């Protein structure tokens, strides 16, 4: 398996004075065992980020609901009827 990182898009001039867009990156060959360890760490990081995003979304939703209820109260609107 190969891991690639630090992708860069580069432009080179070819023999016909035209330009060609290429990708440049660092590459490492890893065993399946090494990849499994890497994958575990990456998934832990991704899960932590997803948990953080879910928490932020829940806080945002609660604030929006509180605002809606406040506006409805001030406008004498019954949200349950």
Residue pairs with C-beta under 8 A, 6 or more apart in sequence:
1 29
1 30
1 31
1 32
1 35
2 27
2 28
2 29
2 30
3 27
3 28
3 30
3 35
3 38
4 25
4 26
4 27
5 25
5 26
6 25
6 26
7 23
7 24
7 25
8 23
8 24
8 25
9 21
9 22
9 23
9 24
10 21
10 22
10 23
10 24
11 19
11 20
11 21
11 22
12 19
12 20
12 22
13 19
13 20
14 20
30 38
68 79
69 79
71 77
72 78
72 79
